């Protein structure tokens, strides 16, 4: 996929250690998949994922996603140099009440974190919606958020209905339901539109959001390659791989799904039956269609990447904490 660099007032000019180039305007996000994401290589070069999902349907997206003609997951890097606006996304039920087809649950993998990096996740215990609304109007809403420190390698689950924001000092890989439904609640006095009526309405008191209980890396055979489960929910699963030797990977059990590989370090080649090898390196994403359940990754010296997919079996919400 061809990364789409999205300017944001809270972003950075220098996107290292992910991308070596420097930019003339602040970049907040690098979009890797999504409706507007475009293929970079092969006979489908230049085509968007929206076009391809509409054309190939289950061959691309698989049987696990509900909508056969829409690519299910949006993945991107986020580069906050300042605090992001405080937002909330509805869950599916709240989105339907507002006339939207789906909500937005997401997760954040911390690819890099400076000392003291923080995120805001949920309201402090006992804070009511009316108190939060008053703090928004009095311009101190961030004081009512639950701020937690984050470190590289951690995974944060952000369920729909959770008030949230990112602070400076981290680089995040976000995996989310592909949805545009975002309500901005607070922006530190910056002159941007707020969406208080809908946003306050969709906040949930009880959510499963928080740091996901970490799982250890496990060896994949005798070649030194490692795999680590990061999070699994009804909307997405995400795993972490560190490869030093060639490795065959298979689709997850159950109903089929497209798979997305996002390199967080190093470089390598993805090879599938009947296809040319695809090179990808840090900051790149490769989409593997559901119709290709087996493929190989051949590292150049070494590669670390995340693999995301839609689970094809029933799963429970992840075990999380707010510390």
Legacy VTK file of the C-alpha trace (Angstrom):
# vtk DataFile Version 3.0
C-alpha trace
ASCII
DATASET POLYDATA
POINTS 323 float
0.000 0.000 0.000
1.062 3.604 -0.601
1.129 5.537 2.718
-1.057 8.656 2.803
0.542 11.376 4.946
-2.137 13.469 6.657
-1.215 16.958 7.995
-2.480 17.715 11.515
-1.776 20.676 13.811
-0.582 18.319 16.568
1.784 16.348 14.302
5.527 16.387 13.582
7.875 17.516 10.838
10.270 14.670 11.662
8.609 11.234 11.541
11.682 9.238 12.511
12.259 6.579 13.659
9.589 5.299 11.226
10.124 7.366 8.054
13.521 8.927 7.221
12.213 11.863 5.166
11.333 15.218 6.720
8.214 17.190 5.846
7.487 20.885 5.326
4.220 20.713 7.265
3.331 18.843 10.431
2.183 15.286 9.739
-0.085 13.650 12.294
-0.945 10.383 10.604
0.258 7.979 7.950
-2.769 6.085 6.629
-1.867 2.568 5.505
-5.239 1.016 4.666
-8.798 2.315 4.374
-11.157 3.164 1.525
-8.757 5.697 -0.017
-5.624 3.590 0.390
-4.077 2.720 -2.975
-2.125 -0.300 -4.126
1.491 0.430 -4.977
2.559 -2.612 -7.020
1.451 -5.150 -9.622
-1.474 -5.203 -12.008
-3.752 -3.448 -9.462
-1.378 -0.522 -8.875
-3.283 2.726 -8.363
-6.556 1.020 -7.412
-8.109 1.936 -4.062
-9.164 -0.573 -1.441
-12.727 0.727 -1.809
-12.662 -0.182 -5.515
-11.097 -3.564 -4.869
-13.469 -4.499 -2.044
-16.453 -3.586 -4.231
-15.046 -5.644 -7.105
-13.625 -8.729 -5.372
-15.787 -8.831 -2.229
-15.176 -12.025 -0.202
-12.072 -12.904 -2.222
-10.416 -9.835 -0.706
-12.135 -9.175 2.630
-13.035 -12.771 3.555
-16.039 -14.346 5.231
-15.438 -12.941 8.734
-16.315 -9.246 8.066
-20.030 -8.431 8.049
-19.903 -6.277 4.907
-18.624 -8.189 1.894
-18.004 -5.066 -0.188
-16.089 -2.892 2.298
-12.535 -3.324 3.500
-13.016 -3.831 7.257
-9.919 -2.397 8.951
-8.124 0.942 8.905
-4.490 0.934 10.032
-2.252 3.939 10.454
0.718 5.398 12.293
0.121 8.410 14.561
2.864 10.927 15.391
1.653 13.256 18.195
3.968 16.122 19.118
1.177 17.867 21.025
-1.971 16.566 22.715
-4.674 15.421 20.315
-8.191 16.710 20.729
-10.297 14.773 23.238
-12.665 12.546 21.274
-15.208 9.793 21.568
-16.430 7.272 18.986
-19.811 5.550 19.337
-20.091 1.800 19.646
-22.174 0.015 17.013
-25.464 0.367 18.887
-25.027 4.104 19.518
-23.932 4.657 15.912
-27.089 3.019 14.580
-29.226 5.240 16.827
-27.568 8.217 15.121
-28.184 6.826 11.637
-24.602 5.601 11.085
-23.943 2.040 9.868
-21.236 1.182 12.440
-19.277 2.562 15.326
-15.560 2.604 15.960
-13.602 0.435 18.331
-9.822 0.691 17.988
-6.512 -0.302 19.521
-3.129 1.388 19.846
0.196 -0.439 19.696
2.962 1.709 21.190
5.780 1.410 18.642
7.956 4.049 20.316
7.658 6.038 23.538
9.782 8.712 25.141
10.016 8.809 28.947
6.820 10.228 30.414
4.645 9.628 27.328
0.963 9.507 28.290
-2.485 8.819 26.915
-5.852 9.943 28.234
-8.316 7.049 28.482
-11.724 7.460 30.017
-12.936 9.834 32.721
-11.635 9.742 36.271
-13.766 7.588 38.600
-16.908 9.365 39.724
-16.858 12.089 37.051
-20.351 12.584 35.586
-21.222 13.680 32.072
-22.577 16.980 33.370
-19.334 17.647 35.271
-17.338 16.797 32.170
-19.507 19.084 30.017
-18.972 21.901 32.491
-15.191 21.349 32.391
-15.293 21.501 28.593
-17.032 24.857 28.676
-14.618 26.123 31.355
-11.627 24.931 29.263
-10.083 22.427 31.671
-11.587 19.119 30.522
-8.182 17.386 30.370
-8.062 17.571 34.193
-10.944 15.080 34.370
-9.343 12.458 32.144
-7.627 9.335 33.379
-4.005 9.829 32.226
-1.775 6.757 32.085
1.886 6.421 31.142
2.755 4.180 28.197
5.871 2.305 27.116
7.012 0.797 23.821
5.497 -2.625 23.171
2.254 -2.021 25.066
-1.182 -2.486 23.486
-4.123 -0.238 24.418
-7.729 -1.278 23.717
-10.142 1.628 23.106
-13.742 0.424 23.036
-16.462 2.501 21.389
-17.921 4.980 23.874
-14.565 5.733 25.559
-13.400 9.345 25.937
-9.771 9.341 24.795
-6.770 11.296 23.571
-3.056 10.904 22.931
-0.384 13.001 24.572
3.000 13.794 23.009
6.042 11.541 23.085
4.845 8.318 21.476
4.425 6.765 18.044
1.294 4.651 17.746
0.122 2.005 15.288
-3.670 2.151 15.296
-5.962 -0.648 14.138
-9.664 0.212 14.013
-13.029 -0.517 12.561
-13.107 1.421 9.318
-15.463 4.238 10.319
-15.453 8.023 10.032
-17.697 8.575 13.056
-15.688 10.757 15.447
-17.019 13.357 17.875
-14.569 16.016 19.084
-15.330 16.968 22.676
-12.494 19.292 23.623
-9.520 20.891 21.867
-7.630 22.960 24.491
-9.049 26.204 23.140
-7.953 25.579 19.548
-10.542 27.018 17.122
-11.976 23.763 15.791
-15.573 22.584 15.763
-16.813 20.524 18.702
-19.581 17.917 18.571
-20.924 18.024 22.105
-24.539 17.014 21.494
-23.731 13.672 19.893
-20.405 13.185 21.685
-21.765 13.486 25.215
-24.670 11.248 24.241
-22.513 8.297 23.149
-20.116 8.233 26.138
-20.443 4.919 27.988
-19.974 4.555 31.725
-18.662 0.991 31.621
-16.160 0.019 28.908
-13.427 -2.585 28.502
-10.792 -0.029 27.536
-7.284 -0.048 28.970
-3.853 -1.597 28.658
-4.215 -5.150 27.408
-2.700 -7.803 29.661
0.637 -8.587 27.982
1.334 -12.036 26.569
4.860 -13.421 26.172
6.601 -14.060 22.862
6.661 -17.711 21.801
9.137 -19.423 19.486
7.996 -20.498 16.020
10.066 -23.650 15.540
13.854 -23.751 15.835
14.754 -20.767 13.661
14.576 -18.095 16.374
11.425 -16.464 14.982
9.001 -15.102 17.574
5.248 -14.462 17.738
3.280 -12.525 20.367
-0.523 -12.152 20.605
-1.336 -8.517 21.366
-5.132 -8.163 21.376
-8.239 -9.900 20.113
-11.761 -8.495 20.055
-14.847 -9.086 17.917
-13.613 -6.450 15.447
-9.902 -7.218 15.063
-7.011 -9.340 16.191
-3.423 -8.070 16.244
-0.204 -10.062 16.621
3.452 -9.073 16.821
6.182 -10.951 14.899
9.987 -10.771 15.004
11.609 -12.794 12.256
15.262 -13.542 11.568
14.656 -16.407 9.150
12.088 -17.244 6.480
8.707 -18.103 7.969
5.477 -19.506 6.549
2.326 -17.934 7.982
-1.229 -19.243 7.772
-4.582 -17.543 8.168
-6.193 -17.731 11.584
-8.766 -20.490 12.201
-12.456 -20.046 11.460
-13.984 -17.798 8.827
-11.475 -16.235 6.447
-10.241 -12.639 6.602
-7.915 -10.305 4.766
-4.645 -9.860 6.648
-2.596 -6.667 7.006
1.124 -6.715 7.768
2.661 -3.450 9.026
6.441 -3.352 9.428
7.655 -1.620 12.592
11.355 -2.357 12.037
13.679 -3.884 9.440
12.624 -5.092 6.015
11.760 -8.237 4.116
9.765 -9.814 1.318
6.274 -11.290 1.368
5.891 -14.199 -1.052
2.646 -15.919 -2.014
1.812 -18.690 -4.497
1.623 -17.387 -8.061
2.663 -13.832 -7.141
5.815 -11.738 -7.381
7.603 -11.043 -4.072
6.546 -7.794 -2.385
9.219 -5.891 -0.486
8.142 -4.007 2.630
10.092 -2.172 5.300
9.506 -0.042 8.383
6.420 2.132 7.870
4.991 -0.012 5.051
1.817 -2.104 4.972
1.001 -5.125 2.827
-2.563 -6.382 2.372
-2.906 -10.144 1.919
-6.281 -11.096 0.383
-8.441 -13.641 2.167
-8.101 -15.874 -0.893
-4.392 -16.347 -0.007
-4.503 -18.218 3.322
-0.801 -19.160 3.229
2.230 -17.026 2.457
5.868 -16.614 3.488
7.856 -13.714 4.893
11.564 -13.687 4.060
13.451 -11.119 6.181
16.488 -9.169 5.070
18.657 -9.554 8.193
15.524 -9.127 10.299
12.004 -7.708 10.327
9.408 -6.883 12.975
5.775 -6.445 11.963
2.207 -6.472 13.203
-0.412 -8.713 11.620
-4.070 -7.625 11.843
-7.234 -9.449 10.756
-10.922 -9.868 11.571
-11.394 -12.904 13.852
-13.300 -15.743 12.242
-14.403 -17.260 15.549
-16.203 -15.859 18.575
-13.852 -14.112 21.020
-14.236 -12.389 24.377
-13.238 -8.811 25.099
-9.595 -8.454 26.151
-8.465 -8.319 29.764
-7.344 -4.740 30.458
-6.211 -2.415 33.229
-5.870 1.376 33.640
-2.424 1.438 35.243
LINES 1 324
323 0 1 2 3 4 5 6 7 8 9 10 11 12 13 14 15 16 17 18 19 20 21 22 23 24 25 26 27 28 29 30 31 32 33 34 35 36 37 38 39 40 41 42 43 44 45 46 47 48 49 50 51 52 53 54 55 56 57 58 59 60 61 62 63 64 65 66 67 68 69 70 71 72 73 74 75 76 77 78 79 80 81 82 83 84 85 86 87 88 89 90 91 92 93 94 95 96 97 98 99 100 101 102 103 104 105 106 107 108 109 110 111 112 113 114 115 116 117 118 119 120 121 122 123 124 125 126 127 128 129 130 131 132 133 134 135 136 137 138 139 140 141 142 143 144 145 146 147 148 149 150 151 152 153 154 155 156 157 158 159 160 161 162 163 164 165 166 167 168 169 170 171 172 173 174 175 176 177 178 179 180 181 182 183 184 185 186 187 188 189 190 191 192 193 194 195 196 197 198 199 200 201 202 203 204 205 206 207 208 209 210 211 212 213 214 215 216 217 218 219 220 221 222 223 224 225 226 227 228 229 230 231 232 233 234 235 236 237 238 239 240 241 242 243 244 245 246 247 248 249 250 251 252 253 254 255 256 257 258 259 260 261 262 263 264 265 266 267 268 269 270 271 272 273 274 275 276 277 278 279 280 281 282 283 284 285 286 287 288 289 290 291 292 293 294 295 296 297 298 299 300 301 302 303 304 305 306 307 308 309 310 311 312 313 314 315 316 317 318 319 320 321 322
